[in-house]
Amino acid sequence: MSGLLDGVRILDFGIWRPAPHATQLLADMGALVLKVEPPTADPMRAFPEIFVGVGSHKRSVMLDLKSEAGRARALELAASADVVVEGFRPGVVRRLGVDEAAVRAVNPSVVYCSVSGFGQTGPYSAVPGHDINYQALAGVMAPNGGPPVPDSPTIPYADLASGVAAAMSICAALYRRERTGEGEYIDVSMADALATFTGSVSGGRFEAIDAELDGGLPTYGTFVTADGKWIAIGLMTEDAMWRALCDAFGFDDLRDLGIRERVGRAAEIRALLAASFAAEPRDELLARLGSGVPVSPVLSRREMLADAHFRSRRTVLDTADGRVATGFPVVLRDHPALEPGPCPAPDQHADDPWGDHDG
């Protein structure tokens, strides 16, 4: 069965994770992705457990873009690509001779996408950084001020968010090119992607209610359970869900409180809930609250990989070589995404970059 992007050729100059994550999403949907690796190979190969998540089903050629021959070969490949993606700091591709202007000279309708930390323009465009820097600047770690939480993030949100934004924008640009023949230049900033997640308005508190009553939502947060595990409650303004929670624990004198009353008694209610949750093991609490209350276990990575829901949707799956892997994040019913597959060896496809002569 063909993928949604079958026939699309993508030349990927990206290393590490952000740009390769974008092209991996496109490869999963059937695009032919050709990795251009430096003579020392993509440095992400030093972390094979991560590389398998950004190298699946891709092809590989090694080119020294600092050499005249390497630049010429890169532009030759770019001439037959639908999309070119790069992930260097601003200005680097110009020095290497594979910037948008150079590529567009040989491929006028190309979709050219740059992924960088702070974008191609702006006061910070030339500033070096890594994921933690983009999270910090975008307000992700301390959206309401105070100490950053967490102080050392374990998930590279900027890498992943920018990859998704790039993939979405590339697909939109390809759709327009199909209708008009026009290419596009896409400037993706990792910090920008996260700033839009943080947003201009707090998503975790009801500001108007807080300002009036100096309270907060006592039923929105995490709580420890008797066995040292955690649950997350996501009950906001829903009165029916509040009553279901009260019924589960016999809080008869509280079940008819409206949202403003609950916010006004936030400290009292949160303390009562904390004590109730701390007296019972996590799984028993989940069974008690059933489907009437928005409650979830706070899972570790290992627990998430074993979860029946993710398994049923094949978001998590077992690969043919015995690994547990995460698959494409969206279910495509009629043209399903590829499941995780082999990564190329460095320069494996030097003699046949686009697979024109494959079997």
C-alpha positions as CSV (number, residue, x, y, z in Angstrom):
1,M,0.0,0.0,0.0
2,S,1.4,3.4,-1.0
3,G,2.1,6.2,1.4
4,L,0.6,9.7,1.2
5,L,3.9,11.2,0.1
6,D,5.0,8.4,-2.3
7,G,7.1,9.9,-5.1
8,V,8.2,13.0,-3.1
9,R,12.0,13.3,-3.0
10,I,13.6,15.0,0.0
11,L,17.2,16.0,0.3
12,D,18.1,16.2,4.0
13,F,21.3,18.1,5.1
14,G,20.2,17.9,8.7
15,I,22.2,16.3,11.5
16,W,21.4,15.7,15.2
17,R,17.6,15.6,15.7
18,P,15.4,18.6,14.7
19,A,15.6,18.5,10.9
20,P,16.0,14.7,10.8
21,H,12.9,14.4,13.0
22,A,11.0,16.4,10.4
23,T,12.2,14.4,7.5
24,Q,11.5,11.1,9.5
25,L,7.8,12.1,9.7
26,L,7.8,12.6,6.0
27,A,9.6,9.4,5.4
28,D,7.1,7.6,7.5
29,M,4.4,8.8,5.1
30,G,6.2,7.5,2.1
31,A,8.6,10.2,1.0
32,L,12.0,9.2,-0.3
33,V,14.5,10.9,2.1
34,L,18.2,11.0,1.1
35,K,20.5,12.0,4.0
36,V,23.6,14.0,3.1
37,E,26.1,13.1,5.8
38,P,29.5,14.7,6.4
39,P,32.6,12.6,5.9
40,T,32.5,11.8,9.6
41,A,28.8,10.8,9.4
42,D,25.9,12.2,11.3
43,P,27.0,12.8,14.9
44,M,23.7,11.4,16.1
45,R,25.0,7.9,15.0
46,A,27.0,8.0,18.3
47,F,23.6,7.5,20.0
48,P,22.2,4.5,18.0
49,E,19.2,4.2,20.2
50,I,18.1,7.7,19.2
51,F,19.4,7.5,15.6
52,V,17.0,4.6,14.8
53,G,14.2,7.0,15.4
54,V,15.4,9.6,12.9
55,G,17.0,7.3,10.3
56,S,14.4,4.8,9.5
57,H,13.8,4.0,5.8
58,K,16.2,6.8,4.7
59,R,19.0,6.6,2.2
60,S,22.5,7.9,2.8
61,V,25.3,9.6,0.9
62,M,28.5,11.2,2.3
63,L,29.6,14.5,0.9
64,D,32.2,16.9,1.9
65,L,30.4,20.2,1.4
66,K,33.6,22.1,2.1
67,S,35.0,20.7,-1.2
68,E,34.1,21.9,-4.7
69,A,33.3,18.4,-5.7
70,G,31.0,17.8,-2.7
71,R,29.1,21.1,-3.3
72,A,28.7,20.2,-7.0
73,R,27.3,16.8,-6.2
74,A,25.0,18.2,-3.6
75,L,23.5,20.7,-6.1
76,E,23.2,17.9,-8.6
77,L,21.1,16.0,-6.1
78,A,19.1,19.1,-5.1
79,A,18.2,19.7,-8.8
80,S,16.0,16.6,-8.7
81,A,14.6,17.0,-5.2
82,D,11.1,18.3,-4.3
83,V,12.3,19.4,-0.9
84,V,15.6,20.4,0.6
85,V,15.9,20.6,4.4
86,E,18.9,21.9,6.4
87,G,19.5,22.3,10.1
88,F,22.6,24.4,10.4
89,R,23.1,27.7,12.2
90,P,22.1,30.7,10.1
91,G,24.8,31.5,7.5
92,V,26.4,28.1,7.4
93,V,24.7,26.8,4.3
94,R,25.7,29.9,2.4
95,R,29.3,29.3,3.2
96,L,28.9,25.7,2.1
97,G,27.3,26.7,-1.2
98,V,24.0,24.9,-0.7
99,D,21.8,27.8,0.6
100,E,18.4,28.5,-0.8
101,A,19.6,30.8,-3.6
102,A,22.1,28.3,-4.8
103,V,19.6,25.5,-4.8
104,R,16.8,27.6,-6.4
105,A,19.2,28.4,-9.2
106,V,19.2,24.7,-10.2
107,N,15.6,23.9,-9.0
108,P,13.4,27.0,-9.2
109,S,10.3,25.4,-7.7
110,V,12.0,23.7,-4.8
111,V,10.6,23.8,-1.3
112,Y,13.5,24.8,0.9
113,C,13.2,24.5,4.7
114,S,15.7,25.7,7.3
115,V,15.4,24.6,10.9
116,S,17.5,26.4,13.5
117,G,17.4,27.4,17.2
118,F,16.2,31.0,16.9
119,G,15.4,31.3,13.2
120,Q,17.1,33.1,10.4
121,T,16.4,36.6,11.5
122,G,16.1,38.4,14.9
123,P,18.4,39.5,17.7
124,Y,19.2,35.9,18.7
125,S,19.5,34.3,15.3
126,A,23.3,33.9,15.6
127,V,23.3,32.9,19.3
128,P,24.3,29.2,19.9
129,G,22.0,27.0,21.9
130,H,20.5,23.6,22.7
131,D,17.0,22.4,23.7
132,I,17.2,23.7,27.2
133,N,18.0,27.2,26.0
134,Y,15.0,27.3,23.6
135,Q,12.7,26.0,26.4
136,A,14.0,28.7,28.8
137,L,13.6,31.5,26.3
138,A,10.1,30.4,25.2
139,G,8.7,30.5,28.7
140,V,8.2,26.7,28.8
141,M,10.2,26.1,32.0
142,A,8.6,28.9,34.1
143,P,5.5,30.3,32.4
144,N,4.2,32.0,35.5
145,G,7.6,33.0,36.9
146,G,9.6,31.5,39.7
147,P,12.0,28.6,39.6
148,P,12.2,26.6,36.4
149,V,10.3,23.3,36.3
150,P,12.0,21.1,35.6
151,D,15.5,22.5,36.1
152,S,16.9,20.0,33.6
153,P,14.3,18.8,31.0
154,T,14.4,15.2,30.1
155,I,12.4,15.5,26.8
156,P,13.9,17.6,23.9
157,Y,10.6,19.4,23.3
158,A,12.2,22.1,21.0
159,D,13.7,19.5,18.8
160,L,10.5,17.6,18.4
161,A,8.1,20.5,18.2
162,S,10.2,22.2,15.5
163,G,10.4,18.9,13.6
164,V,6.6,18.6,13.6
165,A,6.2,22.3,12.6
166,A,8.6,21.8,9.7
167,A,7.0,18.7,8.5
168,M,3.5,20.3,8.5
169,S,4.8,23.4,6.7
170,I,6.6,21.3,4.1
171,C,3.4,19.4,3.3
172,A,1.4,22.6,3.0
173,A,4.1,24.0,0.7
174,L,4.1,20.9,-1.5
175,Y,0.3,21.2,-1.8
176,R,0.5,24.7,-3.0
177,R,3.3,23.9,-5.4
178,E,1.2,21.1,-6.9
179,R,-1.5,23.7,-7.7
180,T,0.6,26.7,-8.7
181,G,4.1,25.4,-9.5
182,E,5.6,27.8,-7.0
183,G,8.2,26.8,-4.4
184,E,8.6,28.1,-0.9
185,Y,11.2,29.0,1.7
186,I,10.4,27.9,5.2
187,D,12.2,29.3,8.2
188,V,11.5,27.2,11.3
189,S,12.7,28.3,14.7
190,M,12.8,25.9,17.6
191,A,12.2,28.7,20.1
192,D,9.3,30.0,18.0
193,A,7.6,26.6,18.0
194,L,7.7,26.4,21.8
195,A,6.7,30.0,22.3
196,T,3.4,29.2,20.5
197,F,2.9,26.3,22.9
198,T,3.4,28.6,25.9
199,G,1.1,31.1,24.4
200,S,0.0,34.5,25.5
201,V,-2.6,33.2,28.1
202,S,-2.0,30.7,30.9
203,G,-3.5,27.3,30.1
204,G,-3.2,25.8,33.5
205,R,-5.2,28.3,35.6
206,F,-8.4,30.4,35.3
207,E,-7.0,33.9,35.5
208,A,-10.2,35.7,35.9
209,I,-11.4,33.5,38.7
210,D,-7.9,33.6,40.3
211,A,-7.9,37.4,40.2
212,E,-11.3,37.7,41.8
213,L,-11.0,35.0,44.5
214,D,-7.2,34.6,44.8
215,G,-7.6,30.8,44.4
216,G,-6.8,28.2,41.9
217,L,-8.2,24.9,40.6
218,P,-7.8,22.4,43.4
219,T,-8.7,19.5,41.0
220,Y,-6.1,20.2,38.3
221,G,-2.7,18.7,39.2
222,T,-0.7,15.6,40.3
223,F,-1.1,13.7,43.5
224,V,1.0,10.9,45.1
225,T,-0.7,7.6,46.0
226,A,-0.2,5.1,48.8
227,D,2.3,3.0,46.8
228,G,4.5,6.0,45.9
229,K,3.2,6.4,42.4
230,W,1.4,9.4,41.0
231,I,-1.9,10.2,39.4
232,A,-2.9,13.3,37.4
233,I,-6.4,14.9,37.8
234,G,-7.6,17.1,35.0
235,L,-10.9,18.3,36.4
236,M,-11.6,21.9,35.5
237,T,-15.1,23.5,35.5
238,E,-17.2,20.4,34.9
239,D,-19.7,20.1,37.7
240,A,-20.8,16.6,36.7
241,M,-17.2,15.3,37.0
242,W,-16.8,17.1,40.3
243,R,-19.9,15.3,41.6
244,A,-18.6,12.0,40.4
245,L,-15.3,12.6,42.2
246,C,-17.2,13.5,45.4
247,D,-19.4,10.4,45.1
248,A,-16.4,8.1,44.7
249,F,-15.0,9.3,48.1
250,G,-18.2,10.1,49.9
251,F,-17.7,13.9,50.0
252,D,-21.4,14.5,50.3
253,D,-21.1,17.9,51.8
254,L,-19.0,19.1,48.9
255,R,-20.6,17.6,45.8
256,D,-22.9,20.6,45.1
257,L,-20.2,23.2,45.2
258,G,-19.9,25.3,42.0
259,I,-16.7,26.2,40.4
260,R,-16.3,29.5,42.2
261,E,-16.9,27.9,45.5
262,R,-14.4,25.2,44.7
263,V,-11.8,27.8,43.8
264,G,-12.6,29.8,46.9
265,R,-11.9,26.7,49.0
266,A,-9.0,25.5,46.9
267,A,-6.5,24.9,49.7
268,E,-9.0,23.0,51.8
269,I,-10.2,20.8,48.9
270,R,-6.7,20.1,47.6
271,A,-5.5,19.0,51.1
272,L,-8.6,16.7,51.3
273,L,-7.9,15.2,47.9
274,A,-4.2,14.7,48.7
275,A,-5.0,12.9,51.9
276,S,-7.6,10.7,50.2
277,F,-5.3,9.8,47.3
278,A,-2.3,9.1,49.5
279,A,-4.3,6.5,51.4
280,E,-4.9,4.2,48.4
281,P,-2.6,2.5,45.8
282,R,-2.6,4.0,42.3
283,D,-4.3,1.3,40.4
284,E,-7.1,0.9,43.0
285,L,-7.7,4.7,42.7
286,L,-8.0,4.5,39.0
287,A,-10.5,1.7,39.2
288,R,-12.5,3.6,41.9
289,L,-12.7,6.7,39.8
290,G,-13.6,4.8,36.7
291,S,-14.6,6.8,33.5
292,G,-16.5,9.6,35.3
293,V,-13.4,11.5,36.4
294,P,-10.6,12.8,34.2
295,V,-7.8,10.9,36.0
296,S,-4.7,9.3,34.5
297,P,-1.7,7.5,35.9
298,V,1.6,9.3,35.6
299,L,3.5,6.7,33.7
300,S,7.2,6.2,33.3
301,R,8.6,5.6,29.8
302,R,8.7,1.9,30.5
303,E,5.1,1.9,31.7
304,M,4.0,4.0,28.7
305,L,5.6,1.5,26.3
306,A,3.6,-1.3,27.8
307,D,0.3,0.5,28.0
308,A,-2.5,-1.3,26.2
309,H,-4.0,1.9,24.6
310,F,-0.8,2.9,22.8
311,R,-0.2,-0.7,21.9
312,S,-3.7,-1.0,20.4
313,R,-3.1,2.0,18.2
314,R,0.4,0.9,17.2
315,T,1.8,4.1,18.6
316,V,4.0,1.6,20.4
317,L,5.0,-1.6,18.6
318,D,7.5,-4.4,18.4
319,T,9.8,-4.3,15.4
320,A,11.0,-7.2,13.3
321,D,14.4,-7.0,14.8
322,G,13.1,-7.3,18.4
323,R,13.1,-3.7,19.4
324,V,10.2,-1.8,21.1
325,A,9.7,1.4,19.1
326,T,7.3,4.3,18.7
327,G,5.5,4.6,15.4
328,F,4.0,7.4,13.5
329,P,1.9,9.7,15.8
330,V,-1.2,9.8,13.5
331,V,-3.4,7.0,12.2
332,L,-3.7,7.3,8.4
333,R,-6.5,4.8,7.6
334,D,-6.3,4.6,3.8
335,H,-2.5,5.3,3.3
336,P,-0.9,4.1,6.5
337,A,2.5,5.4,7.5
338,L,5.5,3.0,7.4
339,E,6.4,1.2,10.6
340,P,9.9,1.7,11.9
341,G,12.5,0.0,9.6
342,P,16.2,-0.2,8.9
343,C,18.5,2.8,9.0
344,P,21.1,3.3,6.2
345,A,24.8,2.7,6.8
346,P,26.9,5.8,6.2
347,D,27.2,6.5,2.5
348,Q,25.3,3.3,1.7
349,H,23.6,4.8,-1.4
350,A,26.5,6.7,-2.9
351,D,26.2,4.9,-6.2
352,D,22.4,5.1,-6.4
353,P,21.2,8.1,-4.2
354,W,17.6,8.2,-5.2
355,G,17.1,4.4,-5.7
356,D,16.5,4.8,-9.4
357,H,18.3,1.5,-10.0
358,D,17.0,-0.5,-7.0
359,G,15.8,-4.0,-7.8
